[in-house]
Amino acid sequence: MRLMCALIAVLGLAVAAADVTPLLAAGDGGSILAMVQQPGQYDVDINVNGGGGAWWANPLWIGVGIVGLILLIVIIALATRGGGTTIIKE
């Protein structure tokens, strides 16, 4: 119970500190509006024609392949164990 209370207290302090930190950063007496980024010119270049590489080199598909291979090995191992009759001696 003490651990849960301490954990909640620490998390509460962390959240409170996160809320106060931007206000402390503007501690020069200036307004909060001074912290807002001023508008300017941005150079945004979006290239949709660039290839992302082969699909099989994507880490997601590599992970899916590894999981599929492990499942296939498990299925083969379970199938080759045999389904013999269990004899219980009394």
Phi and psi restraints in degrees (range 20) as a CNS / XPLOR table:
assign (resid 1 and name C) (resid 2 and name N)
       (resid 2 and name CA) (resid 2 and name C) 1.0 -64.4 20.0 2
assign (resid 2 and name N) (resid 2 and name CA)
       (resid 2 and name C) (resid 3 and name N) 1.0 -37.4 20.0 2
assign (resid 2 and name C) (resid 3 and name N)
       (resid 3 and name CA) (resid 3 and name C) 1.0 -63.6 20.0 2
assign (resid 3 and name N) (resid 3 and name CA)
       (resid 3 and name C) (resid 4 and name N) 1.0 -41.8 20.0 2
assign (resid 3 and name C) (resid 4 and name N)
       (resid 4 and name CA) (resid 4 and name C) 1.0 -65.1 20.0 2
assign (resid 4 and name N) (resid 4 and name CA)
       (resid 4 and name C) (resid 5 and name N) 1.0 -41.9 20.0 2
assign (resid 4 and name C) (resid 5 and name N)
       (resid 5 and name CA) (resid 5 and name C) 1.0 -63.8 20.0 2
assign (resid 5 and name N) (resid 5 and name CA)
       (resid 5 and name C) (resid 6 and name N) 1.0 -41.5 20.0 2
assign (resid 5 and name C) (resid 6 and name N)
       (resid 6 and name CA) (resid 6 and name C) 1.0 -65.7 20.0 2
assign (resid 6 and name N) (resid 6 and name CA)
       (resid 6 and name C) (resid 7 and name N) 1.0 -40.8 20.0 2
assign (resid 6 and name C) (resid 7 and name N)
       (resid 7 and name CA) (resid 7 and name C) 1.0 -63.7 20.0 2
assign (resid 7 and name N) (resid 7 and name CA)
       (resid 7 and name C) (resid 8 and name N) 1.0 -43.1 20.0 2
assign (resid 7 and name C) (resid 8 and name N)
       (resid 8 and name CA) (resid 8 and name C) 1.0 -64.9 20.0 2
assign (resid 8 and name N) (resid 8 and name CA)
       (resid 8 and name C) (resid 9 and name N) 1.0 -39.5 20.0 2
assign (resid 8 and name C) (resid 9 and name N)
       (resid 9 and name CA) (resid 9 and name C) 1.0 -64.4 20.0 2
assign (resid 9 and name N) (resid 9 and name CA)
       (resid 9 and name C) (resid 10 and name N) 1.0 -43.1 20.0 2
assign (resid 9 and name C) (resid 10 and name N)
       (resid 10 and name CA) (resid 10 and name C) 1.0 -65.3 20.0 2
assign (resid 10 and name N) (resid 10 and name CA)
       (resid 10 and name C) (resid 11 and name N) 1.0 -43.1 20.0 2
assign (resid 10 and name C) (resid 11 and name N)
       (resid 11 and name CA) (resid 11 and name C) 1.0 -64.5 20.0 2
assign (resid 11 and name N) (resid 11 and name CA)
       (resid 11 and name C) (resid 12 and name N) 1.0 -38.1 20.0 2
assign (resid 11 and name C) (resid 12 and name N)
       (resid 12 and name CA) (resid 12 and name C) 1.0 -62.9 20.0 2
assign (resid 12 and name N) (resid 12 and name CA)
       (resid 12 and name C) (resid 13 and name N) 1.0 -42.5 20.0 2
assign (resid 12 and name C) (resid 13 and name N)
       (resid 13 and name CA) (resid 13 and name C) 1.0 -66.0 20.0 2
assign (resid 13 and name N) (resid 13 and name CA)
       (resid 13 and name C) (resid 14 and name N) 1.0 -37.2 20.0 2
assign (resid 13 and name C) (resid 14 and name N)
       (resid 14 and name CA) (resid 14 and name C) 1.0 -65.1 20.0 2
assign (resid 14 and name N) (resid 14 and name CA)
       (resid 14 and name C) (resid 15 and name N) 1.0 -41.9 20.0 2
assign (resid 14 and name C) (resid 15 and name N)
       (resid 15 and name CA) (resid 15 and name C) 1.0 -66.9 20.0 2
assign (resid 15 and name N) (resid 15 and name CA)
       (resid 15 and name C) (resid 16 and name N) 1.0 -41.4 20.0 2
assign (resid 15 and name C) (resid 16 and name N)
       (resid 16 and name CA) (resid 16 and name C) 1.0 -65.0 20.0 2
assign (resid 16 and name N) (resid 16 and name CA)
       (resid 16 and name C) (resid 17 and name N) 1.0 -40.5 20.0 2
assign (resid 16 and name C) (resid 17 and name N)
       (resid 17 and name CA) (resid 17 and name C) 1.0 -66.6 20.0 2
assign (resid 17 and name N) (resid 17 and name CA)
       (resid 17 and name C) (resid 18 and name N) 1.0 -34.7 20.0 2
assign (resid 17 and name C) (resid 18 and name N)
       (resid 18 and name CA) (resid 18 and name C) 1.0 -67.8 20.0 2
assign (resid 18 and name N) (resid 18 and name CA)
       (resid 18 and name C) (resid 19 and name N) 1.0 -32.2 20.0 2
assign (resid 18 and name C) (resid 19 and name N)
       (resid 19 and name CA) (resid 19 and name C) 1.0 -76.0 20.0 2
assign (resid 19 and name N) (resid 19 and name CA)
       (resid 19 and name C) (resid 20 and name N) 1.0 -30.4 20.0 2
assign (resid 19 and name C) (resid 20 and name N)
       (resid 20 and name CA) (resid 20 and name C) 1.0 -87.3 20.0 2
assign (resid 20 and name N) (resid 20 and name CA)
       (resid 20 and name C) (resid 21 and name N) 1.0 -24.0 20.0 2
assign (resid 20 and name C) (resid 21 and name N)
       (resid 21 and name CA) (resid 21 and name C) 1.0 -57.0 20.0 2
assign (resid 21 and name N) (resid 21 and name CA)
       (resid 21 and name C) (resid 22 and name N) 1.0 -45.6 20.0 2
assign (resid 21 and name C) (resid 22 and name N)
       (resid 22 and name CA) (resid 22 and name C) 1.0 -62.8 20.0 2
assign (resid 22 and name N) (resid 22 and name CA)
       (resid 22 and name C) (resid 23 and name N) 1.0 -32.2 20.0 2
assign (resid 22 and name C) (resid 23 and name N)
       (resid 23 and name CA) (resid 23 and name C) 1.0 -70.3 20.0 2
assign (resid 23 and name N) (resid 23 and name CA)
       (resid 23 and name C) (resid 24 and name N) 1.0 -35.7 20.0 2
assign (resid 23 and name C) (resid 24 and name N)
       (resid 24 and name CA) (resid 24 and name C) 1.0 -71.4 20.0 2
assign (resid 24 and name N) (resid 24 and name CA)
       (resid 24 and name C) (resid 25 and name N) 1.0 -28.1 20.0 2
assign (resid 24 and name C) (resid 25 and name N)
       (resid 25 and name CA) (resid 25 and name C) 1.0 -67.8 20.0 2
assign (resid 25 and name N) (resid 25 and name CA)
       (resid 25 and name C) (resid 26 and name N) 1.0 -28.3 20.0 2
assign (resid 25 and name C) (resid 26 and name N)
       (resid 26 and name CA) (resid 26 and name C) 1.0 -94.8 20.0 2
assign (resid 26 and name N) (resid 26 and name CA)
       (resid 26 and name C) (resid 27 and name N) 1.0 35.7 20.0 2
assign (resid 26 and name C) (resid 27 and name N)
       (resid 27 and name CA) (resid 27 and name C) 1.0 -72.3 20.0 2
assign (resid 27 and name N) (resid 27 and name CA)
       (resid 27 and name C) (resid 28 and name N) 1.0 3.9 20.0 2
assign (resid 27 and name C) (resid 28 and name N)
       (resid 28 and name CA) (resid 28 and name C) 1.0 -78.9 20.0 2
assign (resid 28 and name N) (resid 28 and name CA)
       (resid 28 and name C) (resid 29 and name N) 1.0 5.6 20.0 2
assign (resid 28 and name C) (resid 29 and name N)
       (resid 29 and name CA) (resid 29 and name C) 1.0 89.2 20.0 2
assign (resid 29 and name N) (resid 29 and name CA)
       (resid 29 and name C) (resid 30 and name N) 1.0 -2.8 20.0 2
assign (resid 29 and name C) (resid 30 and name N)
       (resid 30 and name CA) (resid 30 and name C) 1.0 -75.1 20.0 2
assign (resid 30 and name N) (resid 30 and name CA)
       (resid 30 and name C) (resid 31 and name N) 1.0 168.5 20.0 2
assign (resid 30 and name C) (resid 31 and name N)
       (resid 31 and name CA) (resid 31 and name C) 1.0 -81.3 20.0 2
assign (resid 31 and name N) (resid 31 and name CA)
       (resid 31 and name C) (resid 32 and name N) 1.0 164.0 20.0 2
assign (resid 31 and name C) (resid 32 and name N)
       (resid 32 and name CA) (resid 32 and name C) 1.0 -65.2 20.0 2
assign (resid 32 and name N) (resid 32 and name CA)
       (resid 32 and name C) (resid 33 and name N) 1.0 -28.4 20.0 2
assign (resid 32 and name C) (resid 33 and name N)
       (resid 33 and name CA) (resid 33 and name C) 1.0 -66.2 20.0 2
assign (resid 33 and name N) (resid 33 and name CA)
       (resid 33 and name C) (resid 34 and name N) 1.0 -20.4 20.0 2
assign (resid 33 and name C) (resid 34 and name N)
       (resid 34 and name CA) (resid 34 and name C) 1.0 -70.4 20.0 2
assign (resid 34 and name N) (resid 34 and name CA)
       (resid 34 and name C) (resid 35 and name N) 1.0 -19.9 20.0 2
assign (resid 34 and name C) (resid 35 and name N)
       (resid 35 and name CA) (resid 35 and name C) 1.0 -81.9 20.0 2
assign (resid 35 and name N) (resid 35 and name CA)
       (resid 35 and name C) (resid 36 and name N) 1.0 -14.4 20.0 2
assign (resid 35 and name C) (resid 36 and name N)
       (resid 36 and name CA) (resid 36 and name C) 1.0 -71.2 20.0 2
assign (resid 36 and name N) (resid 36 and name CA)
       (resid 36 and name C) (resid 37 and name N) 1.0 135.8 20.0 2
assign (resid 36 and name C) (resid 37 and name N)
       (resid 37 and name CA) (resid 37 and name C) 1.0 -67.1 20.0 2
assign (resid 37 and name N) (resid 37 and name CA)
       (resid 37 and name C) (resid 38 and name N) 1.0 135.5 20.0 2
assign (resid 37 and name C) (resid 38 and name N)
       (resid 38 and name CA) (resid 38 and name C) 1.0 -76.3 20.0 2
assign (resid 38 and name N) (resid 38 and name CA)
       (resid 38 and name C) (resid 39 and name N) 1.0 141.2 20.0 2
assign (resid 38 and name C) (resid 39 and name N)
       (resid 39 and name CA) (resid 39 and name C) 1.0 -67.1 20.0 2
assign (resid 39 and name N) (resid 39 and name CA)
       (resid 39 and name C) (resid 40 and name N) 1.0 147.1 20.0 2
assign (resid 39 and name C) (resid 40 and name N)
       (resid 40 and name CA) (resid 40 and name C) 1.0 -154.8 20.0 2
assign (resid 40 and name N) (resid 40 and name CA)
       (resid 40 and name C) (resid 41 and name N) 1.0 -170.3 20.0 2
assign (resid 40 and name C) (resid 41 and name N)
       (resid 41 and name CA) (resid 41 and name C) 1.0 -93.0 20.0 2
assign (resid 41 and name N) (resid 41 and name CA)
       (resid 41 and name C) (resid 42 and name N) 1.0 134.0 20.0 2
assign (resid 41 and name C) (resid 42 and name N)
       (resid 42 and name CA) (resid 42 and name C) 1.0 -120.1 20.0 2
assign (resid 42 and name N) (resid 42 and name CA)
       (resid 42 and name C) (resid 43 and name N) 1.0 137.9 20.0 2
assign (resid 42 and name C) (resid 43 and name N)
       (resid 43 and name CA) (resid 43 and name C) 1.0 -102.3 20.0 2
assign (resid 43 and name N) (resid 43 and name CA)
       (resid 43 and name C) (resid 44 and name N) 1.0 102.7 20.0 2
assign (resid 43 and name C) (resid 44 and name N)
       (resid 44 and name CA) (resid 44 and name C) 1.0 -109.0 20.0 2
assign (resid 44 and name N) (resid 44 and name CA)
       (resid 44 and name C) (resid 45 and name N) 1.0 120.2 20.0 2
assign (resid 44 and name C) (resid 45 and name N)
       (resid 45 and name CA) (resid 45 and name C) 1.0 -118.6 20.0 2
assign (resid 45 and name N) (resid 45 and name CA)
       (resid 45 and name C) (resid 46 and name N) 1.0 111.3 20.0 2
assign (resid 45 and name C) (resid 46 and name N)
       (resid 46 and name CA) (resid 46 and name C) 1.0 -109.2 20.0 2
assign (resid 46 and name N) (resid 46 and name CA)
       (resid 46 and name C) (resid 47 and name N) 1.0 116.9 20.0 2
assign (resid 46 and name C) (resid 47 and name N)
       (resid 47 and name CA) (resid 47 and name C) 1.0 -110.3 20.0 2
assign (resid 47 and name N) (resid 47 and name CA)
       (resid 47 and name C) (resid 48 and name N) 1.0 107.2 20.0 2
assign (resid 47 and name C) (resid 48 and name N)
       (resid 48 and name CA) (resid 48 and name C) 1.0 -92.0 20.0 2
assign (resid 48 and name N) (resid 48 and name CA)
       (resid 48 and name C) (resid 49 and name N) 1.0 -6.1 20.0 2
assign (resid 48 and name C) (resid 49 and name N)
       (resid 49 and name CA) (resid 49 and name C) 1.0 -91.0 20.0 2
assign (resid 49 and name N) (resid 49 and name CA)
       (resid 49 and name C) (resid 50 and name N) 1.0 -6.5 20.0 2
assign (resid 49 and name C) (resid 50 and name N)
       (resid 50 and name CA) (resid 50 and name C) 1.0 -77.5 20.0 2
assign (resid 50 and name N) (resid 50 and name CA)
       (resid 50 and name C) (resid 51 and name N) 1.0 130.4 20.0 2
assign (resid 50 and name C) (resid 51 and name N)
       (resid 51 and name CA) (resid 51 and name C) 1.0 -76.5 20.0 2
assign (resid 51 and name N) (resid 51 and name CA)
       (resid 51 and name C) (resid 52 and name N) 1.0 145.7 20.0 2
assign (resid 51 and name C) (resid 52 and name N)
       (resid 52 and name CA) (resid 52 and name C) 1.0 -92.7 20.0 2
assign (resid 52 and name N) (resid 52 and name CA)
       (resid 52 and name C) (resid 53 and name N) 1.0 5.2 20.0 2
assign (resid 52 and name C) (resid 53 and name N)
       (resid 53 and name CA) (resid 53 and name C) 1.0 101.8 20.0 2
assign (resid 53 and name N) (resid 53 and name CA)
       (resid 53 and name C) (resid 54 and name N) 1.0 -178.2 20.0 2
assign (resid 53 and name C) (resid 54 and name N)
       (resid 54 and name CA) (resid 54 and name C) 1.0 -74.2 20.0 2
assign (resid 54 and name N) (resid 54 and name CA)
       (resid 54 and name C) (resid 55 and name N) 1.0 148.0 20.0 2
assign (resid 54 and name C) (resid 55 and name N)
       (resid 55 and name CA) (resid 55 and name C) 1.0 -66.8 20.0 2
assign (resid 55 and name N) (resid 55 and name CA)
       (resid 55 and name C) (resid 56 and name N) 1.0 -29.9 20.0 2
assign (resid 55 and name C) (resid 56 and name N)
       (resid 56 and name CA) (resid 56 and name C) 1.0 -77.5 20.0 2
assign (resid 56 and name N) (resid 56 and name CA)
       (resid 56 and name C) (resid 57 and name N) 1.0 -10.2 20.0 2
assign (resid 56 and name C) (resid 57 and name N)
       (resid 57 and name CA) (resid 57 and name C) 1.0 -92.1 20.0 2
assign (resid 57 and name N) (resid 57 and name CA)
       (resid 57 and name C) (resid 58 and name N) 1.0 -1.2 20.0 2
assign (resid 57 and name C) (resid 58 and name N)
       (resid 58 and name CA) (resid 58 and name C) 1.0 -73.0 20.0 2
assign (resid 58 and name N) (resid 58 and name CA)
       (resid 58 and name C) (resid 59 and name N) 1.0 129.9 20.0 2
assign (resid 58 and name C) (resid 59 and name N)
       (resid 59 and name CA) (resid 59 and name C) 1.0 -58.6 20.0 2
assign (resid 59 and name N) (resid 59 and name CA)
       (resid 59 and name C) (resid 60 and name N) 1.0 -30.6 20.0 2
assign (resid 59 and name C) (resid 60 and name N)
       (resid 60 and name CA) (resid 60 and name C) 1.0 -63.2 20.0 2
assign (resid 60 and name N) (resid 60 and name CA)
       (resid 60 and name C) (resid 61 and name N) 1.0 -45.9 20.0 2
assign (resid 60 and name C) (resid 61 and name N)
       (resid 61 and name CA) (resid 61 and name C) 1.0 -70.9 20.0 2
assign (resid 61 and name N) (resid 61 and name CA)
       (resid 61 and name C) (resid 62 and name N) 1.0 -30.4 20.0 2
assign (resid 61 and name C) (resid 62 and name N)
       (resid 62 and name CA) (resid 62 and name C) 1.0 -64.2 20.0 2
assign (resid 62 and name N) (resid 62 and name CA)
       (resid 62 and name C) (resid 63 and name N) 1.0 -44.0 20.0 2
assign (resid 62 and name C) (resid 63 and name N)
       (resid 63 and name CA) (resid 63 and name C) 1.0 -63.1 20.0 2
assign (resid 63 and name N) (resid 63 and name CA)
       (resid 63 and name C) (resid 64 and name N) 1.0 -42.3 20.0 2
assign (resid 63 and name C) (resid 64 and name N)
       (resid 64 and name CA) (resid 64 and name C) 1.0 -62.8 20.0 2
assign (resid 64 and name N) (resid 64 and name CA)
       (resid 64 and name C) (resid 65 and name N) 1.0 -40.5 20.0 2
assign (resid 64 and name C) (resid 65 and name N)
       (resid 65 and name CA) (resid 65 and name C) 1.0 -64.6 20.0 2
assign (resid 65 and name N) (resid 65 and name CA)
       (resid 65 and name C) (resid 66 and name N) 1.0 -40.9 20.0 2
assign (resid 65 and name C) (resid 66 and name N)
       (resid 66 and name CA) (resid 66 and name C) 1.0 -65.4 20.0 2
assign (resid 66 and name N) (resid 66 and name CA)
       (resid 66 and name C) (resid 67 and name N) 1.0 -44.7 20.0 2
assign (resid 66 and name C) (resid 67 and name N)
       (resid 67 and name CA) (resid 67 and name C) 1.0 -62.9 20.0 2
assign (resid 67 and name N) (resid 67 and name CA)
       (resid 67 and name C) (resid 68 and name N) 1.0 -41.5 20.0 2
assign (resid 67 and name C) (resid 68 and name N)
       (resid 68 and name CA) (resid 68 and name C) 1.0 -63.3 20.0 2
assign (resid 68 and name N) (resid 68 and name CA)
       (resid 68 and name C) (resid 69 and name N) 1.0 -39.9 20.0 2
assign (resid 68 and name C) (resid 69 and name N)
       (resid 69 and name CA) (resid 69 and name C) 1.0 -65.4 20.0 2
assign (resid 69 and name N) (resid 69 and name CA)
       (resid 69 and name C) (resid 70 and name N) 1.0 -41.4 20.0 2
assign (resid 69 and name C) (resid 70 and name N)
       (resid 70 and name CA) (resid 70 and name C) 1.0 -63.3 20.0 2
assign (resid 70 and name N) (resid 70 and name CA)
       (resid 70 and name C) (resid 71 and name N) 1.0 -43.9 20.0 2
assign (resid 70 and name C) (resid 71 and name N)
       (resid 71 and name CA) (resid 71 and name C) 1.0 -62.7 20.0 2
assign (resid 71 and name N) (resid 71 and name CA)
       (resid 71 and name C) (resid 72 and name N) 1.0 -38.5 20.0 2
assign (resid 71 and name C) (resid 72 and name N)
       (resid 72 and name CA) (resid 72 and name C) 1.0 -64.8 20.0 2
assign (resid 72 and name N) (resid 72 and name CA)
       (resid 72 and name C) (resid 73 and name N) 1.0 -42.0 20.0 2
assign (resid 72 and name C) (resid 73 and name N)
       (resid 73 and name CA) (resid 73 and name C) 1.0 -63.9 20.0 2
assign (resid 73 and name N) (resid 73 and name CA)
       (resid 73 and name C) (resid 74 and name N) 1.0 -40.8 20.0 2
assign (resid 73 and name C) (resid 74 and name N)
       (resid 74 and name CA) (resid 74 and name C) 1.0 -64.6 20.0 2
assign (resid 74 and name N) (resid 74 and name CA)
       (resid 74 and name C) (resid 75 and name N) 1.0 -42.4 20.0 2
assign (resid 74 and name C) (resid 75 and name N)
       (resid 75 and name CA) (resid 75 and name C) 1.0 -63.8 20.0 2
assign (resid 75 and name N) (resid 75 and name CA)
       (resid 75 and name C) (resid 76 and name N) 1.0 -43.5 20.0 2
assign (resid 75 and name C) (resid 76 and name N)
       (resid 76 and name CA) (resid 76 and name C) 1.0 -64.8 20.0 2
assign (resid 76 and name N) (resid 76 and name CA)
       (resid 76 and name C) (resid 77 and name N) 1.0 -41.2 20.0 2
assign (resid 76 and name C) (resid 77 and name N)
       (resid 77 and name CA) (resid 77 and name C) 1.0 -64.1 20.0 2
assign (resid 77 and name N) (resid 77 and name CA)
       (resid 77 and name C) (resid 78 and name N) 1.0 -40.8 20.0 2
assign (resid 77 and name C) (resid 78 and name N)
       (resid 78 and name CA) (resid 78 and name C) 1.0 -70.0 20.0 2
assign (resid 78 and name N) (resid 78 and name CA)
       (resid 78 and name C) (resid 79 and name N) 1.0 -33.4 20.0 2
assign (resid 78 and name C) (resid 79 and name N)
       (resid 79 and name CA) (resid 79 and name C) 1.0 -72.7 20.0 2
assign (resid 79 and name N) (resid 79 and name CA)
       (resid 79 and name C) (resid 80 and name N) 1.0 -31.2 20.0 2
assign (resid 79 and name C) (resid 80 and name N)
       (resid 80 and name CA) (resid 80 and name C) 1.0 -86.8 20.0 2
assign (resid 80 and name N) (resid 80 and name CA)
       (resid 80 and name C) (resid 81 and name N) 1.0 -5.0 20.0 2
assign (resid 80 and name C) (resid 81 and name N)
       (resid 81 and name CA) (resid 81 and name C) 1.0 -66.0 20.0 2
assign (resid 81 and name N) (resid 81 and name CA)
       (resid 81 and name C) (resid 82 and name N) 1.0 -24.3 20.0 2
assign (resid 81 and name C) (resid 82 and name N)
       (resid 82 and name CA) (resid 82 and name C) 1.0 89.5 20.0 2
assign (resid 82 and name N) (resid 82 and name CA)
       (resid 82 and name C) (resid 83 and name N) 1.0 151.1 20.0 2
assign (resid 82 and name C) (resid 83 and name N)
       (resid 83 and name CA) (resid 83 and name C) 1.0 -118.9 20.0 2
assign (resid 83 and name N) (resid 83 and name CA)
       (resid 83 and name C) (resid 84 and name N) 1.0 47.1 20.0 2
assign (resid 83 and name C) (resid 84 and name N)
       (resid 84 and name CA) (resid 84 and name C) 1.0 -62.4 20.0 2
assign (resid 84 and name N) (resid 84 and name CA)
       (resid 84 and name C) (resid 85 and name N) 1.0 169.0 20.0 2
assign (resid 84 and name C) (resid 85 and name N)
       (resid 85 and name CA) (resid 85 and name C) 1.0 -79.3 20.0 2
assign (resid 85 and name N) (resid 85 and name CA)
       (resid 85 and name C) (resid 86 and name N) 1.0 135.3 20.0 2
assign (resid 85 and name C) (resid 86 and name N)
       (resid 86 and name CA) (resid 86 and name C) 1.0 -90.2 20.0 2
assign (resid 86 and name N) (resid 86 and name CA)
       (resid 86 and name C) (resid 87 and name N) 1.0 123.6 20.0 2
assign (resid 86 and name C) (resid 87 and name N)
       (resid 87 and name CA) (resid 87 and name C) 1.0 -110.5 20.0 2
assign (resid 87 and name N) (resid 87 and name CA)
       (resid 87 and name C) (resid 88 and name N) 1.0 122.6 20.0 2
assign (resid 87 and name C) (resid 88 and name N)
       (resid 88 and name CA) (resid 88 and name C) 1.0 -104.8 20.0 2
assign (resid 88 and name N) (resid 88 and name CA)
       (resid 88 and name C) (resid 89 and name N) 1.0 117.9 20.0 2
assign (resid 88 and name C) (resid 89 and name N)
       (resid 89 and name CA) (resid 89 and name C) 1.0 -87.1 20.0 2
assign (resid 89 and name N) (resid 89 and name CA)
       (resid 89 and name C) (resid 90 and name N) 1.0 135.0 20.0 2
